[in-house]
Amino acid sequence: MLPYGRQSIDEGDIEAVADVLRGDWLTTGPAVGAFERALEGWAGAPCVSVTSGTAALHTAYAAAGIGPGDEVVTSPMTFVATASTAAMLGARIVFADIDEESVNLDPAAAEAATTARTRVIAAVDYAGRPADHPALREVADRAGALLMADAAHSLGSTLGGRPVGSLADVTTFSFFPTKNATTGEGGAVASTSPALLERARRFRCIGLVRDPAEQRYPDEGGWHQEVHEFGLNYRLPDLLCALGTRQLGRLADFKARRAALVARYGELLAGVPGLRLPAAARGADPMWHLYAVRILDGRRREVFDRMRAAGIGVQVNYIPVHWHPVFADLGYRRGLCPRAEAFYAEQLSLPLYPGLSRSDQDRVCDALLGILG
Ligand SMILES: *Cc1c(COP(=O)(O)O)cnc(C)c1O
């Protein structure tokens, strides 16, 4: 089965991990800071690494101080973790609809969803295209809320020349194997706020306070560390950070490769009836994570099944988050975000990853044309 996404690992990646295994530090060592600095080079803001994109979201919301009584406005066209991690902290999730062309959170819908309790506007850079951050910034400012970006798809993208990671107050990344760069499992929080990033750093390490200057009982002894607020162990080990640094060194190549594949899909599939291709990313230089087409005429499920039967691992990204039973049981109803729901009904992700060969891509297109033609 041709996957819809997969990692690209070379001998240098393997060597980087092996080097860590031969050294002194499997975790909490120098490879962690090296990775965070390399990531800052792409994100344009300082970063804290964590164990997954989900952990990054949890850490970001916790560092933002989200809790019961707070509201988080977000898009339903995302992976469930964008919303569930805030819900687990006690926040109420307010879903606002997408812009139909960009598939990203519609600033007008987000604005309409804000209340006096809105603490975070959480954008999602769907498929790698940055959300309309300048407009969302204004919405967040008017609401007195923090602007967050779930950039699990968009590491390496820029908007108006500014890198994803520096556009929102706090940005989260994922390094799952299908994403733009991988550490196996992994994630990171970037923030333009030093205070917020410090809280994130503490949260990912159980909440431990090690600096005597900040301790309540600094004279306890040289061994002493203390906890002021609860946290978790979300530390990304050196083994995975070393892989991450290597991957970031290859990210420009990955981006070029993904761009070439997206351009070629556009040529091979132009004008096919029953198929709508993704719009160009205006004002942005995206690192495309997904090639998300729309299958018209109610044929998405049939096309999905027939592509899978042909050995092509197409995917659907995503079931609207409020449709998940956990949100349905909280009273969220279908029909809440009609544009996102209409998009979901037609969405199909075609294989896209740096190692996808021209002949594989031809196979994908031939199969799709055979079904739609
Ligand atoms: C992958 C993904 C996540 C979660 O990342 P993990 O590393 O798998 O935990 C969150 N949000 C979006 C949009 C994602 O694509």
The ligand as an SDF file (V2000), in Angstrom:
LIG
                    3D

 15 15  0  0  0  0  0  0  0  0999 V2000
   -0.6540   15.3970   13.9300 C   0  0  0  0  0  0  0  0  0  0  0  0
   -1.4780   16.5050   14.4580 C   0  0  0  0  0  0  0  0  0  0  0  0
   -1.6000   16.7520   15.8370 C   0  0  0  0  0  0  0  0  0  0  0  0
   -1.0700   15.8220   16.8830 C   0  0  0  0  0  0  0  0  0  0  0  0
    0.2730   15.5460   16.7800 O   0  0  0  0  0  0  0  0  0  0  0  0
    0.8530   14.1690   17.3760 P   0  0  0  0  0  0  0  0  0  0  0  0
    2.3320   14.3710   17.2800 O   0  0  0  0  0  0  0  0  0  0  0  0
    0.3530   13.0640   16.5020 O   0  0  0  0  0  0  0  0  0  0  0  0
    0.3790   14.0470   18.7830 O   0  0  0  0  0  0  0  0  0  0  0  0
   -2.3220   17.8560   16.2350 C   0  0  0  0  0  0  0  0  0  0  0  0
   -2.8930   18.6790   15.3530 N   0  0  0  0  0  0  0  0  0  0  0  0
   -2.8190   18.4660   14.0230 C   0  0  0  0  0  0  0  0  0  0  0  0
   -3.4780   19.4300   13.0880 C   0  0  0  0  0  0  0  0  0  0  0  0
   -2.1250   17.3640   13.5390 C   0  0  0  0  0  0  0  0  0  0  0  0
   -2.0650   17.1520   12.2190 O   0  0  0  0  0  0  0  0  0  0  0  0
  1  2  1  0
  2  3  1  0
  2 14  2  0
  3  4  1  0
  3 10  2  0
  4  5  1  0
  5  6  1  0
  6  7  2  0
  6  8  1  0
  6  9  1  0
 10 11  1  0
 11 12  2  0
 12 13  1  0
 12 14  1  0
 14 15  1  0
M  END
$$$$
